[in-house]
């Protein structure tokens, strides 16, 4: 997806936090008590974004490994004479 892990992490966090802030703003909560929602929400978003980033990283590494394995190692028929 993204080449740099930093950009991937920032992008995931940005999308999730923007959606969460928009949802909280739609609730029309008093400004004095909004910190009670924002602090746990941003901690949760950070945890979720790190988890999602690790899942995406595992998937991309697995795809790279499969692509390298399929290209790099010759099959038994490519070696000739059954070696």
PDB file of N, CA, C and O in Angstrom, chain B, residues numbered from 101:
ATOM      1  N   UNK B 101       0.839  -1.184   0.000  1.00  0.00           N
ATOM      2  CA  UNK B 101       0.000   0.000   0.000  1.00  0.00           C
ATOM      3  C   UNK B 101       0.884   1.248   0.000  1.00  0.00           C
ATOM      4  O   UNK B 101       0.968   1.956  -1.004  1.00  0.00           O
ATOM      5  N   UNK B 102       1.538   1.512   1.127  1.00  0.00           N
ATOM      6  CA  UNK B 102       2.480   2.625   1.200  1.00  0.00           C
ATOM      7  C   UNK B 102       3.876   2.058   1.306  1.00  0.00           C
ATOM      8  O   UNK B 102       4.073   0.999   1.902  1.00  0.00           O
ATOM      9  N   UNK B 103       4.849   2.749   0.735  1.00  0.00           N
ATOM     10  CA  UNK B 103       6.235   2.284   0.791  1.00  0.00           C
ATOM     11  C   UNK B 103       6.828   2.482   2.186  1.00  0.00           C
ATOM     12  O   UNK B 103       7.530   1.609   2.694  1.00  0.00           O
ATOM     13  N   UNK B 104       6.546   3.620   2.798  1.00  0.00           N
ATOM     14  CA  UNK B 104       7.133   3.934   4.092  1.00  0.00           C
ATOM     15  C   UNK B 104       6.173   3.564   5.229  1.00  0.00           C
ATOM     16  O   UNK B 104       4.991   3.903   5.176  1.00  0.00           O
ATOM     17  N   UNK B 105       6.677   2.872   6.256  1.00  0.00           N
ATOM     18  CA  UNK B 105       5.816   2.538   7.401  1.00  0.00           C
ATOM     19  C   UNK B 105       5.311   3.784   8.128  1.00  0.00           C
ATOM     20  O   UNK B 105       4.202   3.788   8.663  1.00  0.00           O
ATOM     21  N   UNK B 106       6.123   4.838   8.146  1.00  0.00           N
ATOM     22  CA  UNK B 106       5.709   6.069   8.807  1.00  0.00           C
ATOM     23  C   UNK B 106       4.474   6.661   8.149  1.00  0.00           C
ATOM     24  O   UNK B 106       3.523   7.025   8.840  1.00  0.00           O
ATOM     25  N   UNK B 107       4.474   6.761   6.834  1.00  0.00           N
ATOM     26  CA  UNK B 107       3.323   7.319   6.126  1.00  0.00           C
ATOM     27  C   UNK B 107       2.089   6.433   6.284  1.00  0.00           C
ATOM     28  O   UNK B 107       0.968   6.932   6.381  1.00  0.00           O
ATOM     29  N   UNK B 108       2.300   5.122   6.310  1.00  0.00           N
ATOM     30  CA  UNK B 108       1.181   4.200   6.499  1.00  0.00           C
ATOM     31  C   UNK B 108       0.558   4.400   7.882  1.00  0.00           C
ATOM     32  O   UNK B 108      -0.665   4.473   8.010  1.00  0.00           O
ATOM     33  N   UNK B 109       1.403   4.489   8.920  1.00  0.00           N
ATOM     34  CA  UNK B 109       0.898   4.681  10.284  1.00  0.00           C
ATOM     35  C   UNK B 109       0.174   6.013  10.435  1.00  0.00           C
ATOM     36  O   UNK B 109      -0.909   6.082  11.017  1.00  0.00           O
ATOM     37  N   UNK B 110       0.783   7.063   9.908  1.00  0.00           N
ATOM     38  CA  UNK B 110       0.174   8.396  10.003  1.00  0.00           C
ATOM     39  C   UNK B 110      -1.153   8.425   9.247  1.00  0.00           C
ATOM     40  O   UNK B 110      -2.127   9.006   9.725  1.00  0.00           O
ATOM     41  N   UNK B 111      -1.193   7.809   8.085  1.00  0.00           N
ATOM     42  CA  UNK B 111      -2.426   7.782   7.298  1.00  0.00           C
ATOM     43  C   UNK B 111      -3.549   7.047   8.010  1.00  0.00           C
ATOM     44  O   UNK B 111      -4.692   7.504   8.018  1.00  0.00           O
ATOM     45  N   UNK B 112      -3.221   5.903   8.609  1.00  0.00           N
ATOM     46  CA  UNK B 112      -4.235   5.135   9.341  1.00  0.00           C
ATOM     47  C   UNK B 112      -4.746   5.944  10.524  1.00  0.00           C
ATOM     48  O   UNK B 112      -5.955   6.041  10.737  1.00  0.00           O
ATOM     49  N   UNK B 113      -3.826   6.527  11.297  1.00  0.00           N
ATOM     50  CA  UNK B 113      -4.222   7.313  12.468  1.00  0.00           C
ATOM     51  C   UNK B 113      -5.045   8.528  12.054  1.00  0.00           C
ATOM     52  O   UNK B 113      -6.017   8.874  12.725  1.00  0.00           O
ATOM     53  N   UNK B 114      -4.670   9.169  10.967  1.00  0.00           N
ATOM     54  CA  UNK B 114      -5.381  10.358  10.501  1.00  0.00           C
ATOM     55  C   UNK B 114      -6.818  10.023  10.098  1.00  0.00           C
ATOM     56  O   UNK B 114      -7.749  10.748  10.448  1.00  0.00           O
ATOM     57  N   UNK B 115      -6.991   8.944   9.375  1.00  0.00           N
ATOM     58  CA  UNK B 115      -8.334   8.552   8.933  1.00  0.00           C
ATOM     59  C   UNK B 115      -9.209   8.191  10.134  1.00  0.00           C
ATOM     60  O   UNK B 115     -10.346   8.650  10.240  1.00  0.00           O
ATOM     61  N   UNK B 116      -8.671   7.362  11.039  1.00  0.00           N
ATOM     62  CA  UNK B 116      -9.463   6.946  12.201  1.00  0.00           C
ATOM     63  C   UNK B 116      -9.786   8.113  13.129  1.00  0.00           C
ATOM     64  O   UNK B 116     -10.914   8.225  13.609  1.00  0.00           O
ATOM     65  N   UNK B 117      -8.815   8.977  13.387  1.00  0.00           N
ATOM     66  CA  UNK B 117      -9.058  10.091  14.299  1.00  0.00           C
ATOM     67  C   UNK B 117     -10.016  11.111  13.705  1.00  0.00           C
ATOM     68  O   UNK B 117     -10.834  11.681  14.427  1.00  0.00           O
ATOM     69  N   UNK B 118      -9.929  11.349  12.405  1.00  0.00           N
ATOM     70  CA  UNK B 118     -10.861  12.278  11.774  1.00  0.00           C
ATOM     71  C   UNK B 118     -12.297  11.755  11.851  1.00  0.00           C
ATOM     72  O   UNK B 118     -13.229  12.509  12.132  1.00  0.00           O
ATOM     73  N   UNK B 119     -12.458  10.475  11.601  1.00  0.00           N
ATOM     74  CA  UNK B 119     -13.798   9.882  11.695  1.00  0.00           C
ATOM     75  C   UNK B 119     -14.332   9.939  13.125  1.00  0.00           C
ATOM     76  O   UNK B 119     -15.513  10.210  13.342  1.00  0.00           O
ATOM     77  N   UNK B 120     -13.462   9.683  14.094  1.00  0.00           N
ATOM     78  CA  UNK B 120     -13.905   9.694  15.495  1.00  0.00           C
ATOM     79  C   UNK B 120     -14.259  11.102  15.967  1.00  0.00           C
ATOM     80  O   UNK B 120     -15.266  11.291  16.649  1.00  0.00           O
ATOM     81  N   UNK B 121     -13.448  12.079  15.613  1.00  0.00           N
ATOM     82  CA  UNK B 121     -13.746  13.468  16.015  1.00  0.00           C
ATOM     83  C   UNK B 121     -15.042  13.933  15.368  1.00  0.00           C
ATOM     84  O   UNK B 121     -15.839  14.619  16.007  1.00  0.00           O
ATOM     85  N   UNK B 122     -15.258  13.578  14.133  1.00  0.00           N
ATOM     86  CA  UNK B 122     -16.507  13.936  13.460  1.00  0.00           C
ATOM     87  C   UNK B 122     -17.702  13.305  14.168  1.00  0.00           C
ATOM     88  O   UNK B 122     -18.730  13.955  14.359  1.00  0.00           O
ATOM     89  N   UNK B 123     -17.567  12.054  14.550  1.00  0.00           N
ATOM     90  CA  UNK B 123     -18.666  11.375  15.255  1.00  0.00           C
ATOM     91  C   UNK B 123     -18.938  12.009  16.612  1.00  0.00           C
ATOM     92  O   UNK B 123     -20.098  12.180  16.988  1.00  0.00           O
ATOM     93  N   UNK B 124     -17.897  12.359  17.350  1.00  0.00           N
ATOM     94  CA  UNK B 124     -18.081  12.983  18.667  1.00  0.00           C
ATOM     95  C   UNK B 124     -18.691  14.373  18.517  1.00  0.00           C
ATOM     96  O   UNK B 124     -19.533  14.769  19.323  1.00  0.00           O
ATOM     97  N   UNK B 125     -18.278  15.110  17.501  1.00  0.00           N
ATOM     98  CA  UNK B 125     -18.843  16.444  17.290  1.00  0.00           C
ATOM     99  C   UNK B 125     -20.323  16.378  16.930  1.00  0.00           C
ATOM    100  O   UNK B 125     -21.065  17.320  17.208  1.00  0.00           O
ATOM    101  N   UNK B 126     -20.755  15.307  16.332  1.00  0.00           N
ATOM    102  CA  UNK B 126     -22.171  15.149  16.006  1.00  0.00           C
ATOM    103  C   UNK B 126     -23.021  14.910  17.247  1.00  0.00           C
ATOM    104  O   UNK B 126     -24.234  15.119  17.219  1.00  0.00           O
ATOM    105  N   UNK B 127     -22.384  14.467  18.351  1.00  0.00           N
ATOM    106  CA  UNK B 127     -23.122  14.211  19.593  1.00  0.00           C
ATOM    107  C   UNK B 127     -23.504  15.481  20.334  1.00  0.00           C
ATOM    108  O   UNK B 127     -24.391  15.453  21.187  1.00  0.00           O
ATOM    109  N   UNK B 128     -22.850  16.596  20.024  1.00  0.00           N
ATOM    110  CA  UNK B 128     -23.116  17.898  20.641  1.00  0.00           C
ATOM    111  C   UNK B 128     -23.021  17.820  22.164  1.00  0.00           C
ATOM    112  O   UNK B 128     -23.981  18.115  22.876  1.00  0.00           O
ATOM    113  N   UNK B 129     -21.850  17.420  22.647  1.00  0.00           N
ATOM    114  CA  UNK B 129     -21.582  17.312  24.080  1.00  0.00           C
ATOM    115  C   UNK B 129     -21.049  18.650  24.575  1.00  0.00           C
ATOM    116  O   UNK B 129     -20.461  19.416  23.811  1.00  0.00           O
ATOM    117  N   UNK B 130     -21.262  18.925  25.874  1.00  0.00           N
ATOM    118  CA  UNK B 130     -20.733  20.156  26.461  1.00  0.00           C
ATOM    119  C   UNK B 130     -19.223  20.197  26.318  1.00  0.00           C
ATOM    120  O   UNK B 130     -18.555  19.167  26.397  1.00  0.00           O
ATOM    121  N   UNK B 131     -18.687  21.397  26.107  1.00  0.00           N
ATOM    122  CA  UNK B 131     -17.254  21.534  25.893  1.00  0.00           C
ATOM    123  C   UNK B 131     -16.440  21.206  27.155  1.00  0.00           C
ATOM    124  O   UNK B 131     -15.281  20.806  27.044  1.00  0.00           O
ATOM    125  N   UNK B 132     -17.022  21.365  28.347  1.00  0.00           N
ATOM    126  CA  UNK B 132     -16.279  21.067  29.576  1.00  0.00           C
ATOM    127  C   UNK B 132     -16.069  19.571  29.762  1.00  0.00           C
ATOM    128  O   UNK B 132     -15.062  19.174  30.349  1.00  0.00           O
ATOM    129  N   UNK B 133     -16.967  18.737  29.293  1.00  0.00           N
ATOM    130  CA  UNK B 133     -16.846  17.301  29.517  1.00  0.00           C
ATOM    131  C   UNK B 133     -16.350  16.535  28.291  1.00  0.00           C
ATOM    132  O   UNK B 133     -16.314  15.305  28.311  1.00  0.00           O
ATOM    133  N   UNK B 134     -15.978  17.224  27.253  1.00  0.00           N
ATOM    134  CA  UNK B 134     -15.565  16.547  26.028  1.00  0.00           C
ATOM    135  C   UNK B 134     -14.208  15.851  26.202  1.00  0.00           C
ATOM    136  O   UNK B 134     -13.941  14.862  25.519  1.00  0.00           O
ATOM    137  N   UNK B 135     -13.351  16.344  27.099  1.00  0.00           N
ATOM    138  CA  UNK B 135     -12.053  15.701  27.301  1.00  0.00           C
ATOM    139  C   UNK B 135     -12.219  14.288  27.864  1.00  0.00           C
ATOM    140  O   UNK B 135     -11.359  13.435  27.649  1.00  0.00           O
ATOM    141  N   UNK B 136     -13.289  14.039  28.566  1.00  0.00           N
ATOM    142  CA  UNK B 136     -13.532  12.707  29.122  1.00  0.00           C
ATOM    143  C   UNK B 136     -13.810  11.690  28.015  1.00  0.00           C
ATOM    144  O   UNK B 136     -13.662  10.485  28.224  1.00  0.00           O
ATOM    145  N   UNK B 137     -14.198  12.157  26.882  1.00  0.00           N
ATOM    146  CA  UNK B 137     -14.412  11.277  25.731  1.00  0.00           C
ATOM    147  C   UNK B 137     -13.174  11.240  24.843  1.00  0.00           C
ATOM    148  O   UNK B 137     -12.784  10.172  24.370  1.00  0.00           O
ATOM    149  N   UNK B 138     -12.549  12.403  24.612  1.00  0.00           N
ATOM    150  CA  UNK B 138     -11.432  12.479  23.681  1.00  0.00           C
ATOM    151  C   UNK B 138     -10.201  11.702  24.147  1.00  0.00           C
ATOM    152  O   UNK B 138      -9.568  11.022  23.340  1.00  0.00           O
ATOM    153  N   UNK B 139      -9.852  11.788  25.422  1.00  0.00           N
ATOM    154  CA  UNK B 139      -8.628  11.127  25.894  1.00  0.00           C
ATOM    155  C   UNK B 139      -8.698   9.610  25.700  1.00  0.00           C
ATOM    156  O   UNK B 139      -7.797   9.054  25.072  1.00  0.00           O
ATOM    157  N   UNK B 140      -9.723   8.913  26.206  1.00  0.00           N
ATOM    158  CA  UNK B 140      -9.772   7.466  25.955  1.00  0.00           C
ATOM    159  C   UNK B 140      -9.957   7.128  24.473  1.00  0.00           C
ATOM    160  O   UNK B 140      -9.466   6.104  23.998  1.00  0.00           O
ATOM    161  N   UNK B 141     -10.664   7.993  23.752  1.00  0.00           N
ATOM    162  CA  UNK B 141     -10.897   7.742  22.340  1.00  0.00           C
ATOM    163  C   UNK B 141      -9.579   7.760  21.564  1.00  0.00           C
ATOM    164  O   UNK B 141      -9.338   6.874  20.743  1.00  0.00           O
ATOM    165  N   UNK B 142      -8.728   8.750  21.811  1.00  0.00           N
ATOM    166  CA  UNK B 142      -7.467   8.826  21.081  1.00  0.00           C
ATOM    167  C   UNK B 142      -6.493   7.728  21.500  1.00  0.00           C
ATOM    168  O   UNK B 142      -5.692   7.272  20.684  1.00  0.00           O
ATOM    169  N   UNK B 143      -6.550   7.298  22.759  1.00  0.00           N
ATOM    170  CA  UNK B 143      -5.733   6.158  23.174  1.00  0.00           C
ATOM    171  C   UNK B 143      -6.202   4.900  22.442  1.00  0.00           C
ATOM    172  O   UNK B 143      -5.386   4.120  21.950  1.00  0.00           O
ATOM    173  N   UNK B 144      -7.509   4.712  22.376  1.00  0.00           N
ATOM    174  CA  UNK B 144      -8.056   3.563  21.654  1.00  0.00           C
ATOM    175  C   UNK B 144      -7.737   3.612  20.171  1.00  0.00           C
ATOM    176  O   UNK B 144      -7.423   2.584  19.570  1.00  0.00           O
ATOM    177  N   UNK B 145      -7.812   4.789  19.578  1.00  0.00           N
ATOM    178  CA  UNK B 145      -7.493   4.932  18.161  1.00  0.00           C
ATOM    179  C   UNK B 145      -6.023   4.604  17.919  1.00  0.00           C
ATOM    180  O   UNK B 145      -5.679   3.977  16.917  1.00  0.00           O
ATOM    181  N   UNK B 146      -5.160   5.027  18.833  1.00  0.00           N
ATOM    182  CA  UNK B 146      -3.736   4.719  18.684  1.00  0.00           C
ATOM    183  C   UNK B 146      -3.508   3.206  18.721  1.00  0.00           C
ATOM    184  O   UNK B 146      -2.771   2.667  17.896  1.00  0.00           O
ATOM    185  N   UNK B 147      -4.137   2.525  19.673  1.00  0.00           N
ATOM    186  CA  UNK B 147      -3.982   1.074  19.790  1.00  0.00           C
ATOM    187  C   UNK B 147      -4.521   0.374  18.541  1.00  0.00           C
ATOM    188  O   UNK B 147      -3.873  -0.523  18.002  1.00  0.00           O
ATOM    189  N   UNK B 148      -5.689   0.777  18.089  1.00  0.00           N
ATOM    190  CA  UNK B 148      -6.289   0.176  16.894  1.00  0.00           C
ATOM    191  C   UNK B 148      -5.438   0.446  15.657  1.00  0.00           C
ATOM    192  O   UNK B 148      -5.262  -0.441  14.821  1.00  0.00           O
ATOM    193  N   UNK B 149      -4.909   1.667  15.534  1.00  0.00           N
ATOM    194  CA  UNK B 149      -4.098   1.991  14.355  1.00  0.00           C
ATOM    195  C   UNK B 149      -2.793   1.197  14.350  1.00  0.00           C
ATOM    196  O   UNK B 149      -2.335   0.777  13.287  1.00  0.00           O
ATOM    197  N   UNK B 150      -2.189   0.986  15.515  1.00  0.00           N
ATOM    198  CA  UNK B 150      -0.970   0.168  15.572  1.00  0.00           C
ATOM    199  C   UNK B 150      -1.265  -1.287  15.211  1.00  0.00           C
ATOM    200  O   UNK B 150      -0.485  -1.931  14.509  1.00  0.00           O
ATOM    201  N   UNK B 151      -2.397  -1.797  15.698  1.00  0.00           N
ATOM    202  CA  UNK B 151      -2.777  -3.166  15.385  1.00  0.00           C
ATOM    203  C   UNK B 151      -3.035  -3.315  13.886  1.00  0.00           C
ATOM    204  O   UNK B 151      -2.564  -4.264  13.259  1.00  0.00           O
ATOM    205  N   UNK B 152      -3.782  -2.379  13.324  1.00  0.00           N
ATOM    206  CA  UNK B 152      -4.089  -2.422  11.899  1.00  0.00           C
ATOM    207  C   UNK B 152      -2.818  -2.291  11.068  1.00  0.00           C
ATOM    208  O   UNK B 152      -2.673  -2.958  10.043  1.00  0.00           O
ATOM    209  N   UNK B 153      -1.896  -1.433  11.503  1.00  0.00           N
ATOM    210  CA  UNK B 153      -0.629  -1.275  10.795  1.00  0.00           C
ATOM    211  C   UNK B 153       0.174  -2.570  10.819  1.00  0.00           C
ATOM    212  O   UNK B 153       0.779  -2.941   9.814  1.00  0.00           O
ATOM    213  N   UNK B 154       0.185  -3.258  11.952  1.00  0.00           N
ATOM    214  CA  UNK B 154       0.933  -4.515  12.020  1.00  0.00           C
ATOM    215  C   UNK B 154       0.311  -5.575  11.119  1.00  0.00           C
ATOM    216  O   UNK B 154       1.024  -6.364  10.499  1.00  0.00           O
ATOM    217  N   UNK B 155      -1.010  -5.594  11.047  1.00  0.00           N
ATOM    218  CA  UNK B 155      -1.680  -6.541  10.149  1.00  0.00           C
ATOM    219  C   UNK B 155      -1.359  -6.241   8.685  1.00  0.00           C
ATOM    220  O   UNK B 155      -1.088  -7.158   7.909  1.00  0.00           O
ATOM    221  N   UNK B 156      -1.387  -4.982   8.312  1.00  0.00           N
ATOM    222  CA  UNK B 156      -1.058  -4.592   6.937  1.00  0.00           C
ATOM    223  C   UNK B 156       0.402  -4.893   6.625  1.00  0.00           C
ATOM    224  O   UNK B 156       0.727  -5.312   5.515  1.00  0.00           O
ATOM    225  N   UNK B 157       1.282  -4.682   7.599  1.00  0.00           N
ATOM    226  CA  UNK B 157       2.700  -4.958   7.398  1.00  0.00           C
ATOM    227  C   UNK B 157       2.940  -6.454   7.216  1.00  0.00           C
ATOM    228  O   UNK B 157       3.734  -6.854   6.365  1.00  0.00           O
ATOM    229  N   UNK B 158       2.264  -7.277   8.001  1.00  0.00           N
ATOM    230  CA  UNK B 158       2.403  -8.729   7.852  1.00  0.00           C
ATOM    231  C   UNK B 158       1.925  -9.176   6.472  1.00  0.00           C
ATOM    232  O   UNK B 158       2.564 -10.005   5.823  1.00  0.00           O
ATOM    233  N   UNK B 159       0.819  -8.632   6.039  1.00  0.00           N
ATOM    234  CA  UNK B 159       0.270  -9.009   4.737  1.00  0.00           C
ATOM    235  C   UNK B 159       1.209  -8.591   3.604  1.00  0.00           C
ATOM    236  O   UNK B 159       1.417  -9.353   2.660  1.00  0.00           O
ATOM    237  N   UNK B 160       1.771  -7.395   3.693  1.00  0.00           N
ATOM    238  CA  UNK B 160       2.671  -6.940   2.627  1.00  0.00           C
ATOM    239  C   UNK B 160       3.972  -7.733   2.630  1.00  0.00           C
ATOM    240  O   UNK B 160       4.517  -8.026   1.566  1.00  0.00           O
ATOM    241  N   UNK B 161       4.479  -8.086   3.812  1.00  0.00           N
ATOM    242  CA  UNK B 161       5.695  -8.896   3.872  1.00  0.00           C
ATOM    243  C   UNK B 161       5.449 -10.291   3.319  1.00  0.00           C
ATOM    244  O   UNK B 161       6.308 -10.861   2.646  1.00  0.00           O
ATOM    245  N   UNK B 162       4.273 -10.836   3.605  1.00  0.00           N
ATOM    246  CA  UNK B 162       3.953 -12.169   3.105  1.00  0.00           C
ATOM    247  C   UNK B 162       3.845 -12.152   1.578  1.00  0.00           C
ATOM    248  O   UNK B 162       4.299 -13.086   0.917  1.00  0.00           O
ATOM    249  N   UNK B 163       3.253 -11.108   1.020  1.00  0.00           N
ATOM    250  CA  UNK B 163       3.160 -10.994  -0.431  1.00  0.00           C
ATOM    251  C   UNK B 163       4.541 -10.867  -1.060  1.00  0.00           C
ATOM    252  O   UNK B 163       4.814 -11.466  -2.100  1.00  0.00           O
ATOM    253  N   UNK B 164       5.419 -10.076  -0.420  1.00  0.00           N
ATOM    254  CA  UNK B 164       6.772  -9.918  -0.946  1.00  0.00           C
ATOM    255  C   UNK B 164       7.533 -11.240  -0.873  1.00  0.00           C
ATOM    256  O   UNK B 164       8.275 -11.585  -1.793  1.00  0.00           O
ATOM    257  N   UNK B 165       7.348 -11.970   0.212  1.00  0.00           N
ATOM    258  CA  UNK B 165       8.019 -13.259   0.361  1.00  0.00           C
ATOM    259  C   UNK B 165       7.536 -14.241  -0.686  1.00  0.00           C
ATOM    260  O   UNK B 165       8.337 -14.957  -1.286  1.00  0.00           O
ATOM    261  N   UNK B 166       6.237 -14.281  -0.909  1.00  0.00           N
ATOM    262  CA  UNK B 166       5.681 -15.176  -1.925  1.00  0.00           C
ATOM    263  C   UNK B 166       6.172 -14.801  -3.316  1.00  0.00           C
ATOM    264  O   UNK B 166       6.500 -15.679  -4.114  1.00  0.00           O
ATOM    265  N   UNK B 167       6.224 -13.527  -3.610  1.00  0.00           N
ATOM    266  CA  UNK B 167       6.676 -13.083  -4.921  1.00  0.00           C
ATOM    267  C   UNK B 167       8.155 -13.400  -5.116  1.00  0.00           C
ATOM    268  O   UNK B 167       8.558 -13.823  -6.200  1.00  0.00           O
ATOM    269  N   UNK B 168       8.959 -13.202  -4.093  1.00  0.00           N
ATOM    270  CA  UNK B 168      10.385 -13.491  -4.177  1.00  0.00           C
ATOM    271  C   UNK B 168      10.618 -14.991  -4.273  1.00  0.00           C
ATOM    272  O   UNK B 168      11.467 -15.440  -5.044  1.00  0.00           O
ATOM    273  N   UNK B 169       9.883 -15.755  -3.509  1.00  0.00           N
ATOM    274  CA  UNK B 169      10.033 -17.206  -3.514  1.00  0.00           C
ATOM    275  C   UNK B 169       9.656 -17.787  -4.873  1.00  0.00           C
ATOM    276  O   UNK B 169      10.338 -18.676  -5.384  1.00  0.00           O
ATOM    277  N   UNK B 170       8.593 -17.295  -5.445  1.00  0.00           N
ATOM    278  CA  UNK B 170       8.153 -17.807  -6.745  1.00  0.00           C
ATOM    279  C   UNK B 170       9.115 -17.424  -7.862  1.00  0.00           C
ATOM    280  O   UNK B 170       9.309 -18.202  -8.796  1.00  0.00           O
ATOM    281  N   UNK B 171       9.722 -16.239  -7.787  1.00  0.00           N
ATOM    282  CA  UNK B 171      10.639 -15.787  -8.826  1.00  0.00           C
ATOM    283  C   UNK B 171      12.034 -16.369  -8.626  1.00  0.00           C
ATOM    284  O   UNK B 171      12.659 -16.833  -9.580  1.00  0.00           O
ATOM    285  N   UNK B 172      12.513 -16.346  -7.407  1.00  0.00           N
ATOM    286  CA  UNK B 172      13.906 -16.638  -7.136  1.00  0.00           C
ATOM    287  C   UNK B 172      14.282 -18.098  -7.163  1.00  0.00           C
ATOM    288  O   UNK B 172      15.381 -18.414  -7.619  1.00  0.00           O
ATOM    289  N   UNK B 173      13.458 -18.997  -6.713  1.00  0.00           N
ATOM    290  CA  UNK B 173      13.874 -20.393  -6.645  1.00  0.00           C
ATOM    291  C   UNK B 173      13.346 -21.151  -7.854  1.00  0.00           C
ATOM    292  O   UNK B 173      12.149 -21.135  -8.138  1.00  0.00           O
ATOM    293  N   UNK B 174      14.238 -21.801  -8.548  1.00  0.00           N
ATOM    294  CA  UNK B 174      13.785 -22.577  -9.701  1.00  0.00           C
ATOM    295  C   UNK B 174      13.056 -23.829  -9.235  1.00  0.00           C
ATOM    296  O   UNK B 174      13.380 -24.394  -8.190  1.00  0.00           O
ATOM    297  N   UNK B 175      12.095 -24.246  -9.996  1.00  0.00           N
ATOM    298  CA  UNK B 175      11.382 -25.467  -9.659  1.00  0.00           C
ATOM    299  C   UNK B 175      12.225 -26.668 -10.052  1.00  0.00           C
ATOM    300  O   UNK B 175      13.266 -26.515 -10.692  1.00  0.00           O
ATOM    301  N   UNK B 176      11.792 -27.840  -9.679  1.00  0.00           N
ATOM    302  CA  UNK B 176      12.577 -29.040  -9.985  1.00  0.00           C
ATOM    303  C   UNK B 176      12.664 -29.282 -11.481  1.00  0.00           C
ATOM    304  O   UNK B 176      13.642 -29.868 -11.945  1.00  0.00           O
ATOM    305  N   UNK B 177      11.688 -28.855 -12.240  1.00  0.00           N
ATOM    306  CA  UNK B 177      11.741 -29.055 -13.693  1.00  0.00           C
ATOM    307  C   UNK B 177      12.673 -28.070 -14.363  1.00  0.00           C
ATOM    308  O   UNK B 177      13.132 -28.339 -15.473  1.00  0.00           O
ATOM    309  N   UNK B 178      12.978 -26.930 -13.736  1.00  0.00           N
ATOM    310  CA  UNK B 178      13.878 -25.937 -14.327  1.00  0.00           C
ATOM    311  C   UNK B 178      15.339 -26.323 -14.166  1.00  0.00           C
ATOM    312  O   UNK B 178      16.190 -25.803 -14.888  1.00  0.00           O
ATOM    313  N   UNK B 179      15.652 -27.217 -13.243  1.00  0.00           N
ATOM    314  CA  UNK B 179      17.041 -27.562 -12.963  1.00  0.00           C
ATOM    315  C   UNK B 179      17.608 -28.520 -14.014  1.00  0.00           C
ATOM    316  O   UNK B 179      18.818 -28.551 -14.236  1.00  0.00           O
ATOM    317  N   UNK B 180      16.764 -29.275 -14.640  1.00  0.00           N
ATOM    318  CA  UNK B 180      17.225 -30.187 -15.666  1.00  0.00           C
ATOM    319  C   UNK B 180      17.660 -31.534 -15.101  1.00  0.00           C
ATOM    320  O   UNK B 180      18.285 -31.603 -14.042  1.00  0.00           O
ATOM    321  N   UNK B 181      17.338 -32.549 -15.784  1.00  0.00           N
ATOM    322  CA  UNK B 181      17.700 -33.926 -15.470  1.00  0.00           C
ATOM    323  C   UNK B 181      17.282 -34.358 -14.067  1.00  0.00           C
ATOM    324  O   UNK B 181      17.921 -35.236 -13.488  1.00  0.00           O
ATOM    325  N   UNK B 182      16.227 -33.764 -13.503  1.00  0.00           N
ATOM    326  CA  UNK B 182      15.664 -34.194 -12.232  1.00  0.00           C
ATOM    327  C   UNK B 182      16.549 -33.929 -11.029  1.00  0.00           C
ATOM    328  O   UNK B 182      16.371 -34.572  -9.994  1.00  0.00           O
ATOM    329  N   UNK B 183      17.489 -33.012 -11.125  1.00  0.00           N
ATOM    330  CA  UNK B 183      18.384 -32.731  -9.996  1.00  0.00           C
ATOM    331  C   UNK B 183      17.750 -31.848  -9.008  1.00  0.00           C
ATOM    332  O   UNK B 183      18.365 -31.511  -7.996  1.00  0.00           O
TER     333      UNK B 183
END
